[in-house]
């Protein structure tokens, strides 16, 4: 197995539990250059809110999209957008990534922004 398959294998168990609960989930994906966050509905078919370092508004504020500073900014932005869409409580889906570094920075910023998980 390669790194990606191992990560997706880790993610499968978490996603199965979240789907069983039918909870709204905050999903995170990180690449070397960027970080992306989406709030997905309980049925899993609709994206309620999204934010990433690819957006021009975010790119103008950070020089590098692949660091914790950028992840913190995306966390605050996703929390703001989710709150405006009427979502207060989410389940955190880290997509098999370790809760460390950029993923942790995004999660903590989203919590500070008012999301509960």
C-alpha positions in Angstrom: 0.0 0.0 0.0 1.1 3.5 -0.7 0.7 6.6 1.5 -2.6 7.7 -0.1 -4.2 4.2 0.3 -3.2 4.1 4.0 -4.6 7.6 4.6 -7.9 6.7 2.9 -8.1 3.5 4.9 -7.8 5.5 8.1 -10.5 7.9 6.8 -13.0 5.1 6.0 -13.8 4.3 9.6 -14.4 7.9 10.6 -16.6 8.6 7.6 -18.6 5.5 8.2 -19.3 6.6 11.8 -20.2 10.1 10.7 -22.5 8.8 8.0 -24.2 6.5 10.6 -24.9 9.5 12.8 -26.1 11.6 9.8 -24.1 14.5 11.1 -23.0 17.6 9.2 -19.3 17.2 8.7 -16.4 19.5 8.3 -14.0 17.8 5.8 -10.4 18.8 5.4 -8.0 18.0 2.5 -4.4 19.2 2.5 -1.9 19.1 -0.3 1.6 20.3 -0.3 0.6 23.8 -1.5 -2.9 24.3 -0.3 -5.6 23.4 2.3 -9.3 23.0 1.6 -12.3 22.7 3.9 -15.9 21.9 3.2 -19.0 21.6 5.3 -21.1 18.8 3.9 -24.7 18.0 4.7 -25.8 15.0 6.8 -26.9 13.1 3.7 -23.5 13.7 2.1 -24.9 15.0 -1.1 -24.7 18.8 -0.6 -21.8 21.2 0.2 -23.1 23.8 2.6 -19.9 25.9 2.8 -16.4 25.8 1.4 -13.1 27.6 1.9 -9.6 27.1 0.6 -6.3 28.8 0.0 -6.9 28.7 -3.7 -9.5 31.5 -3.4 -8.2 35.0 -4.5 -9.3 36.6 -1.3 -7.3 34.2 0.8 -4.3 34.2 -1.6 -4.0 38.0 -1.2 -3.7 37.6 2.6 -1.1 34.8 2.7 2.0 34.3 0.7 2.1 30.5 1.0 -1.0 28.3 1.1 0.8 25.4 2.6 1.5 26.6 6.1 -0.3 26.8 9.5 -0.9 30.6 9.0 -3.0 29.8 5.9 -4.7 26.9 7.6 -5.8 29.2 10.4 -7.2 31.7 8.0 -9.2 29.0 6.2 -10.5 27.7 9.5 -11.8 31.1 10.5 -13.3 31.6 7.0 -15.1 28.2 7.0 -16.5 28.8 10.5 -17.9 32.2 9.4 -19.4 30.7 6.2 -20.9 27.7 8.1 -22.4 30.0 10.7 -24.0 32.2 8.1 -25.5 29.1 6.5 -27.0 28.2 9.8 -24.7 25.4 10.9 -23.4 25.4 14.5 -22.4 21.8 15.2 -20.3 19.6 12.9 -18.4 16.4 13.0 -14.7 16.8 12.1 -13.6 14.6 9.3 -9.8 14.9 9.0 -9.8 12.5 6.0 -7.2 10.3 7.5 -4.6 13.1 8.0 -3.0 13.2 11.4 -4.4 15.7 13.8 -1.2 17.8 13.8 0.2 20.9 12.1 -2.1 22.4 9.5 -5.1 20.2 10.2 -4.9 21.0 13.9 -4.5 24.8 13.1 -7.6 24.7 10.9 -9.7 22.8 13.5 -8.7 25.2 16.3 -9.4 28.3 14.2 -12.9 26.8 13.3 -13.6 26.2 17.0 -12.6 29.8 17.8 -14.9 31.0 14.9 -17.8 29.4 16.7 -18.2 25.9 15.3 -18.7 23.1 17.8 -17.1 19.7 17.4 
